[in-house]
Amino acid sequence: MALEIERKFLVTDATFKQKAIRKFHIRQGYLSRDADTVVRIRIVDTKSFLTIKTKNEGCRRNEFEYEIPYDDGIALLHFCKGMIIEKTRYIVPYEGNDWEIDEFSSSLEGIVIAEIELPSENAPFSKPSFIGDEVTGNPLYYNSNIHKLAKKHSTKLQ
């Protein structure tokens, strides 16, 4: 079992792209999602993962992630319920931490969310200038619910 402690923020501008050390394409869908557990299939470039996440408790939750054969991941995407999410993830180092910046595409274009994983709930961290309002704990910004924002955000970051 892996305990994930993560904080999420909106992103205010596109300067993070200049600071990114890596980027990759992600496609993901949900085989199951309810109030207590989600089961996700994720394709990251040429790898596939099956992930089970438990209900959030603040910025904490349990996460179990397993690499599965790529072809199995592609096949399982066809069984996912709802929207298949596509995004580009940028890794941006800042003052000893790696920020993961997800820039969503297709009908979610304009939504950009930053995440930082921490060793504890009270661990101190510094925010880069492109980090905006915190959305940790807001269910609307969970990837399993983000499809609900599809028509609300239509602007691109500059």
Buried (B, 14 or more C-beta within 10 A) or exposed (E): EEEBBBBBBBBBEBBBBEBBEEEEEBBBBBBEBEEEEBBBBBBBEEEBBBBBBBEBEEBBBBBEEEEBEBEEBEEBBEEBEEBBBBBBBBBBEBEEBEBBBBBBBEBBBBBBBBBBBBEEEEEEEEBBEBBBEBBBEEEEBBBBBBBEBBEEBEEEBE
